């Protein structure tokens, strides 16, 4: 039984707590967070995940658990990793380190995270749930023979869209790392590359060739939404971020030389039932589609009954309505791939190896996200085979991340 310790007790930590209810051989032994730790620990105990304790610092947590999870806000990842490293160097015997996406707000941070993980000699897992979605995995499995005979997917389209994040720090480009491209583009870029990757090859098998991008502030820079953000402590007149992003990346198969293209579209303006994940993959003579808003179940709540509804997200993440015909997913953690990624990581740690996606993979995804921001800033296609470009990305911090989004965003 592996003892899990979570650093962070916000939205994503809560989602992972729900996921662990469907994972064998795991106990949520501890939580460490500035706020919300007691509530998360209590919920874990009620769900039968063990005698979950609250720890006051990272060092004490590391001494008491086998697996440490960085589920804190993006701006805190690097400092938490340093504290984990100090604990390991001080004698803490942990079997694995997990970090929720993104690994870092920029490539400088991601580099340090990956190097520290390697130097510690502790197996790592980068949590990018969409590659683990059962619908994606099963579609690929059923098309294995077709792919082997006809060839790999040559075009993928991936999108994640909803009406906007939960916490104020998510909206702040300096603390989150940007806007929707950093927040959700990492998901769509990663799964898009995965859908193009030939079966049996590693997730980082393909060679990135180029990146083109278009980003804009379309909704949240206008009234009444910009005033709503101001009331939540976010000033998009001063430091705006993109609420729409489209990144196109060309990849090459290093063995065959065949090129393929991934299109990743993300937005915080999806005024519809709630969070939507949409993936499409097109190969020679075959294709598959995944749409998270297609469900066999639904709800209806009348106007008269709506006052009794306290939380519209009970049925669907990022739900924007509490009445009328509502979509229902009975198990969102499973739908989105959270349960599968947990099983992969814990199985790997038990065997003393990295998860399917490790910190080095997380670094690669950060590089591709940064390439998208650079392409948007420069208004040109970025050559990812040019050593000079790759070198410039190492120290690149997007203007949006610096709080200078007005210089590069339409509508800012």
C-alpha angles and dihedrals in degrees: 000000000000116000112224124206121194123204103201131034104205133109098305093044089053090051090051091049088057089049094054089061086074097043123091124218096027133111124188095225101169150010129200120187140131090242138008096029095117093050093048092047091050092050091049091052091049089050091053096249093136139268094321112198132196115235123200097215143017095251093058091046092051091052091056104043142056099216125037120203125200102211096150128115116294095253090059100051097092096047091047091051090052090052091049089051091052090051092050092046087050092057107275108148107213126165100206147005122216125194124189116224133311101046089202140353089243139004093270091061094041090051092055092046092051094044093049092050091052094045092052091054090223118135114251138204125196108208110226103151102189094072086059097050107133091223092056093044093048094046090053092046094052091048095048096106092043092051092048091054101037104029137255127306112284101190130035130181121193131176138176117186139166140145098274143298128293107233129054092235089062089062094048107088092203094058099032097040099246136325132295094326092062093037099048106357089081088062095049096042091050097048091042091057090045093054089054094048114103115247114270094024125114118263090249094047098110121081115232110232107175145346132213125181146180122195133175146166101237109152113012095054090064134074135298091020098052089056090048089056091048090056088055092052097262119122109199091174089065103032111014126179132196118275092185128049135171118183123181118194128186118211134189129210103236092211102044101023090229114148128219136180134227123196117198119190124182135171145170092210102075100133098185136098093311142279113008127195113189123180129175127181125188123193132168102297098347143065144173136206133203121193117175092199093066107094135159089221136065145166136221124205120180125219089252092056098039094088088068092060112096100172123034090188094069091094100034137009113255091009110176100197137056099191142042123037107346131187116241128203113185095202115022096169089060094042092053096045100251095126093049093049090051092051091049095049097045093046090051093048091051087057093046096248139111122271121257086271115038134181092274088058089049088054091053092052090050089053091053092048090050090048088056092053092046092050090051093049094047093040091225142091113278116225106223092187092063111099090209091056092048089050092051091051090058092072099024120127113182117240089236090056089050090057093254098112093132088074095060109022127093109229095020 
